[in-house]
């Protein structure tokens, strides 16, 4: 059951990150991948500055912040 929740939170976080950064989504699988990876990046980044968000909403926001960072770096590397 936890994997299903992780996938749902990752999908939502990836979608939010792509909406904030680009204004559109990357499809279900792309949003899940970006959201889950964004969760790792977001927790690491927010942990470095001492901010920890709890609960489902915190997980979604942390994943979305990390997704924006990943999408920004992806855009810098692959312009075009």
C-alpha positions in Angstrom: 0.0 0.0 0.0 2.9 2.4 0.7 4.2 2.1 -2.8 0.8 3.2 -4.1 0.8 6.2 -1.8 4.4 7.0 -2.9 3.4 6.8 -6.6 0.3 9.0 -6.0 2.3 11.6 -4.1 5.1 11.5 -6.7 2.6 12.0 -9.5 1.0 15.0 -7.8 4.3 16.5 -6.8 5.7 16.0 -10.3 2.6 17.6 -11.9 2.8 20.6 -9.5 6.5 21.0 -10.2 5.9 20.9 -14.0 3.0 23.4 -13.8 5.1 25.8 -11.7 8.2 25.5 -13.9 6.8 25.0 -17.4 3.1 25.4 -17.3 2.3 21.8 -18.5 2.7 18.3 -17.3 5.0 15.5 -18.7 2.5 12.7 -18.7 1.7 10.3 -15.9 4.9 8.4 -15.9 7.1 11.5 -16.4 5.3 13.2 -13.5 5.7 10.2 -11.2 9.5 10.0 -12.0 10.1 13.7 -11.6 8.0 13.8 -8.4 9.6 10.9 -6.7 13.1 12.1 -7.6 12.0 15.6 -6.5 11.0 14.2 -3.2 14.6 13.1 -2.6 16.0 16.4 -3.8 13.5 18.4 -1.9 14.1 16.6 1.4 17.8 17.0 1.0 17.6 20.7 0.0 15.1 21.7 2.7 17.0 19.6 5.3 20.1 21.6 4.5 18.4 24.8 5.5 16.6 23.3 8.5 13.0 23.1 7.2 11.1 19.9 7.6 7.5 19.6 6.4 5.4 16.7 7.7 2.3 14.9 6.5 0.9 14.3 3.1 0.8 18.0 2.2 4.4 18.4 3.3 5.5 15.5 1.2 3.7 16.9 -1.9 5.1 20.4 -1.4 8.6 19.0 -0.7 8.4 16.9 -3.8 7.1 19.8 -5.9 10.0 22.0 -4.7 12.5 19.3 -5.6 10.8 18.7 -9.0 11.1 22.4 -9.8 14.8 22.2 -9.0 15.2 19.1 -11.2 13.3 20.6 -14.1 15.4 23.8 -13.8 18.6 21.9 -13.9 17.3 19.7 -16.8 16.4 22.9 -18.7 19.9 24.3 -18.1 21.6 21.2 -19.4 19.3 20.4 -22.3 18.3 23.8 -23.7 16.4 23.4 -26.9 
